[in-house]
Amino acid sequence: MFEKTALANGMRVVTATLPHTRSVSVIVLVRAGSRYEHDSEAGIAHVFEHMLLKGSTDFPSAQIVSESIEGVGGSMNASTDKEIVDYWCRVAQPHYAVAMELLADIFLNPLLEHEELKREQGVILEELRMYHDDPRSWVSILSDQICWPGHPLGRDIGGSPETVQSITPEMIHDYRGRMYSPANTVLAVAGNITHEQVVNDAERLYGAWTNGAPAGYLPWNENGAEPVAIGEARESVEQMSMLLSFPGLSMFDEDRYAQGLLNTVLGEGMSSRLFLEVREKRGLAYSVGSYPRHHLDTGIFTIYGGVDPDNAADALRCIMEQVGGLHEPVPETELRKAKEFTKGHLLLGLESTQSVAGWGGVRELLHGELITPDEAVARIEAVTADDIQRVAGRIFSANAAKLAVIGPRDLSQELLPLVTD
């Protein structure tokens, strides 16, 4: 499915030619997320992402940028995560050149105007307030704080109001020079387009771009696991939002496919153990499930739930019963169902050109490995019940449990013993 070419300056181009499609998706991905920031500049990756959409030499305002894509029926956006920033356009195939030209110009020739920076800082402060006011969003930030204490991974991706307001034009230019370089960037394109054409266009648009080697990141070193709980009381809410996290696996861990199936069995979908037991059988929650998160050198496995505070203890006991059940082999019928569910979700998630481009771009940028969906399916099929049981033993240690809750009253310390006994 994928072809790859490295330009002379070190930028990598990944394509997937999909002749049956009528759209083309173009994504520029940079290994420059929030974990690469210094404490004093927390949030600058996100601020800079916003600034690139505010105008460039050939597209000199945010309105012109957006209208250039929306005017041909396309869509565009950008996002910042802990280890990656991406900028994307999705257009009908005849407008492929518009997407390529626009992304290259905002990426290489941004205006980065001082007055625009001040306005955008105000916008981002409102964004931070929005996430703080949403208990389901804020509890995730609290969880990260206790999973990676004192480390960039434990910070809010958006930074804090204080650090966002302190960012200057000089800091923006320094950050750009430090993190945005050809060797740190992947251009991923998927759709009814050839690899040769994309490479030729990339050479024309990005070939003269040069910059130094990108800065590295602060590794995560576990300083001894211990159970921790954090909570926040809010009179404005009635339901308690709860996240229970355990140390997970990095994106390079050989057990990550086994962990994915463990997650499917435990908490993904309406036929998972958590959904059937906590919600369907006992009626203790409307929302309950689990998910893994992989980073370059670490990861977490998280179980979430939204519960009535009066039912929180019972819900947590039920969750821990299901966690304990994974220390026994998963029955063959359940394992087969989990594999089919996981494979189906993977393949259905690759129905659009944007998802295909994202698949190839992220794997090249972070994993350094361009596997195809068929290869991923083969790795899922190779997982055994013994593998899942072994991975459960690696993940679910009571001494490493991290509990974050937000509700009408703070029950964090009261509930912590239920996950450590």
N, C-alpha and C positions, 0 to 999 in steps of 0.2 A: 504493500500500500504506500509506503513512504520512500522518498528519495532525498538524499542529503548532499549538499555541497558547502564547503567552507570557502569563503572569499579570502582573498590575499590578506585582508586586514584582520582576519580571525572571526568575523561574523559568520554564523552558520545559517544556512537556508534549508528549510525542511518543507517538502511539498507532498501532497497527496492528490493525484489526478483522478477526478471522479467525473467521467464523461456524461453520466446520466443526470447530473445536477444542473440546475439553472442559476445557482448562486455561487459566489466566491467569497470566502472569508480570509481576511488578512489579519494576522496578529503579530505584533512585535512584543517579545517577552524579554525582560531584563532580570537578572539575578541580583536584585537590589531591594528586597523587602525590609520590613521594620527591624529585623534582627541585626542588620548591618549598621544601624544607627548608633551614635554615641548617646549617652544618657541626656546630655544637655540639648540635643537636637531631636528628641523623640517626636515622631510624627512627620519628620521632614520628607520621608519617602512618599507619604500620602499627599503632603502639600505639593511636592514637585509634580506628582502625577496630575493633580488638579491644574497646575500651572501650564502644563503642556497642551491642555485643551483650550487655553485662553487666547491662542493666536500665534501665528508664525509669519515668516517673511511673505509667503505667497497667500496665506489665509489669515489676514491680520486682525481677526477678532473671534471671540467665542461664537458669535452668531454666524459668521462666515464659515467657520469650521463645521458647525452642526448642519447648516443649510447645504453645504457642499455634498454631504452624504444623504441627509433626509430629503434633499431636493431631487434625488434620483431614486427615492424609495428605499434607501438602505438604512442601516442603524449603526451606531458606533458608541463606544464607551471605553472606560479604563477601570482598573481595580488594583488595589495594593493589598498584598498579604504579607505574611511574616518573612517569606523567602523569595518572593517573586512580585514583580509589577508587570502588568500587561496592558496593551493598548490595541483595540481591535475595531475592524469595520467588517460589516457583512452587506454585500450588495448583489444585485442581479449581475449575471456574468458579463453583459456588455459594459458595465461600469467598473470593471476590475481596475482599470488604469487610474480612475479617480481615487479609489481607496488606497492604492499603492502610493500615488503622488502625495496625497494628504498626510498619510501616516509618516512618510519619510520627512516631509517638511516640518510638521509639528515636532518630530523627534529630533531632527538635526538643526533646525533653525527657529527655535521658540523665541518669542519676544521677551518673556520673563520681565514684564514691566513692573516697576515698584508699586505704582498705584493699584495695579491689578492684584499684586500680592497682598496688599492690605485688605482689599475687598474680599479676596478669597479666604483669608484668615478668618474673617467674620463668618463666612459661609461654613467653614469647617468647624468653628466653635458651635454653630447651631447643629451640625451633624453630630458632634460629640455629645451635646445635650440630649439629642434625640435618642442615641443609644443608651445613655445613662438613664433616661426616663423609662426605657423598656426593660422590665425585669428579666425577660428571657435573653436579652442581649447582654445586659450588665452582669448577670450571674456567670456568663461565659468568661467575661474579663476577670471577675473575681477568681474563677477557677484557674485561669492561666497564672494569676499572681501566686497562688500557692503551689502550683505544679512546677513552676520555674522561678522560684523566689530570687530576686536580685539579679535577674538575667533579662536581656532584651526580649526573649521569647515570652516572658511573663508580663510584658507591658501591653497596653492597648495599642493596636496598630496605629490608631489615629494620634497617639501621644496624649498629652494633657493640655488643658487650656493654657497653662503657664508656658509650656515649651512651644506650643504652636504660635502663641503671640510673640515669642522671643525670636522667631526665625527671621533673619534679615536677607536682603538680596545677596549679600556676600556669602552667607551660609548656603543659599540655594546654588550659587555658581560653584562653590567648593564641593558641595555634594554631587552635583552633576559631573564634575571632573573626576571625582573619586570613584563613582559607581557606574556611570554610563559610558561604557567602552565597547568596541566591537566584539572583543573576546568574551564579554559578559552578556551578549545579546543573541537571540535567535529570532529569525523571521520565519513564520510558519504560514503557509498558504494551502488551502484546500478548496477544490471545486473543479469546474470544467476549464482547466488551464494546464499547460504543460510545465514540467520542471525546467526545461530549457528557457522558456519565456520568463519565468519568475527569476531565475538566476541572472539572466541578462538584464532584467529590470533592476534587480538588487545591485548588480555591479554598477549600473548607471547612477542609481540613486544614493547608494551607501558606500560605494567603492573608495571614495576619497576620504572617508571618515577615519580618523586615527585618534587614538587616545592611549593612555598608559594602561598598565595592568590593573584590574579592579581590586578594591580592598577586600580583605577576608572578613570572616565573622568570628564572634566569640563562641568557642565550643561550649557545649553543656557538659558539666561534670557533676554527677550526682554525689552529694556530700553525705550520704547515709540517708536511707528512706525512713520516714516516720509519718504516722497518720496526722493529718492537719484538717481543721475545719474553719471555715470563714462564713460569716452570715451578716445579713443586713435586714433591719426591720423597716417596713414601709407601711404607714397607715393607709395609703391609697390603694393597696392591693388586697385581694381576698384569698388568692391562690398562692401556694408556695412553689416557686421554681427551684428545682434541685438538680445539681450535677454531681455525680460521683465518678471520680477519675482515678485511673491506675496507670503506672508507667507502661507505655506501649512500645512499639517497635519503630525503628527508623525506616525510611523509604528504601534502604539498601539491605535490610534484614531479610535473610532467606525465608524466614517464617511469615512474611507479610501476607502471603496468599492464604496460609492457614488461619492467620488472624482475621482476614476478610471473611472467611467462611464461619469462623467462630462468631463474628459479629452478626452475620446473617441468621445463624441459629438462635442467638441470644436476643437480638433486639432490632432487626431490620425487617419491616413489613408487618402486615396484619396477621401473619401466621407464625411469627417469632414467639419464643417462649415468654418473653416479657409481656408482649401484647396480649397473648392468650391468658396468661396467669394473672397479671396485675390488673388489666382492664376488663377482659371478657369474663373471667371466672370470678374475680373478687370485686370488681367495680371500684378500684381504689384510685384510678387516674383516667383522664381522657387521653393525655399525651404521655407516652412512655416508649423508650427505645434506647438504642446505643449507636455509637459510631467511633471509628478509629481516626486519629490524625497522625500523619507521618511527616517528620521533618528530616533534615539532612543527617543529623546525628542523634536524634531522640524521637520520641513520640508519646502519645497518651491514648488510652482507651477510656471512653466516657459513656456513662449511663445517665440518661436524663429522664425527668418526670415533672409533671405539673399536678400537684395534689392539694387537697384540703389539708391545712395544717393539723387538724385533728386526726387525719388519717396518715400523716407523714411517717410515723413510727411503723405502722403496719405495712405501709407500702415499701419502706426500706427493708424491713425483714423479708418481705416477699421477694424483693429484688435480690437480696443476698442468698436466698434459697436457690434462685435460678442460677446465680453465679456459681454456687457450690456444686450444682448439678453438672457443670461443665468439667469437673474433675473426674467424671466418669465418661467412658467412650460414647460418642454420639451414635445412636442406632443408624444402621445402613440406610433405611428408608428416609430418615430425617436428613442425613448427609446428602443423599441424592437430590432431595428437594432443595436443599440449600445451594448445591452446585448449579442446578438448573435456574434457580432464582438469580443467583449472582451472575451467571453467564448471560442470562436474558437482559438483566439491567445494564450490563456492560455494553452489549450489542445495541440495545434500543437507545442507549445514550449516545451512540455514534451515528444517529440518523441525519444530523445536520452537518453542513460544511464547517460551521464554527466549532462544533464539538470535535470533529476529526482534526482540524488544525490545532485546537488546544491540546488534544491527546499527544500529537507528535511534538509540538513545541515544548510542552512541559517536560516530557520525557527526555528530550534532547538537552534542555537547559539544566534540569536538576538531576536527572538520573544518569545522563550520559549514555543512555541505552534506548535505541529506537525499536522497541518491540511492537509487533503488530497485534491487533485484537485476537487473531487466531493463536498467536503464541501465548497471550495472556490466558485465553481459554484453556490451552493445554496445561498451563501451570496450575490453574484452578482444579482441573480434572485430576492432577497428580496428588492432590492433598488427601490424606487418609484420616480416619477417625483418631488414630494414635497421634497424628500431627496436631490435631485440634486439642486433644487432651494435654499434650505436652506444652503447647502454647498457653493454654489456660493456666498451667502451673507457673509459667514464666510471668504472666501478667498479674494474676489476682493474688496479690499479697496483702493481707490485712495491715501489715506494717507500713505499706506504701499508699494507703487509701487517702484521697483528698476529696473533701466534701464542701461544696459551696451551695448556699441557700439564700434566697430572698423571699420574704413573706411578711404577713402582718405582724409577726413577732419573730425574733431571732432564735431559731431552734438548733443552730449549728452544733453547739457543744453538747446539747442534750441528745442529739442523734448520732454523734460521732462514735460512741461506744457500740452502736448497732452494727457498724461496718468493721470494727477492729476486734470483736470477740472471736 
